[in-house]
Amino acid sequence: MTQEDGALDSLVRKRIRALRVAQGWSLEELATRAHLSQSSLSRIENGQRRLALDQLVTLARALDTTLDQLVENAADDVVISPMIDGAHGLMRWPIKGDPGMSVMRQRMTEPPPDNPARMRAHPGREWLVVLSGTAILMLGHRRFRVETNQAAEFPTMMPHAIGAEGGPCEILGIFDRDARRGHQRDTGDSSECDGAQGPCE
């Protein structure tokens, strides 16, 4: 076994124990869920028993995780730089663990349109937090005031738009795969990304 293999082996064992403790389970409880004897599980956690693939699959399932997550090695690319769209004042970060998700930061200066015909609607969900200033979220004919450090989550099938109130505001938004695709499918008209509609790509 190489030094790297040994480090991963130790990491997996620590992960199993940490996940068990986080669930508040005793050795006996996890052993029962994973169809192992308590002594076998104890030896796995303590490094006294070889890690077998079939046992890791069972343990991952019992711990409500995946085999890939259980044996994932420490990534070199822990720090992620944003992709910057200067034209629209956007910064976007991909989420490595879920490529369908995106995080975007945007500065907005204009209020949102009041006319639902100028709002977007598409599959998905969006979540946003206001980093500074005050944002106005329009959902159909309803108007929500979202202040600094407040967050909002909404289904994007509802016609929606986001803008600023009383001066510039900055928001950080998280988009699931469908919501991100919805913004990508918007028309190429730059008014759709003018800072009063919500993030675009």
Buried (B, 14 or more C-beta within 10 A) or exposed (E): EEEEEEEBBEBBBEBBBEBBEEBEBEBEBBBBBBEBEBEBBBBBBEEEBEBEEEBBBBBBBBBEBEBEEBBBEEEEEEEEEEEEBEEBBBBBBBEEEEEBBBBBBBBBBEBBBEEBEBBBEBEBBBBBBBBBBBBBBBBEEEEBEBEEEEEBEBEBBBBBBBBBBEEBBBBBBBBBBBBBBBBEEBEEEEEBBBBBBBBBB
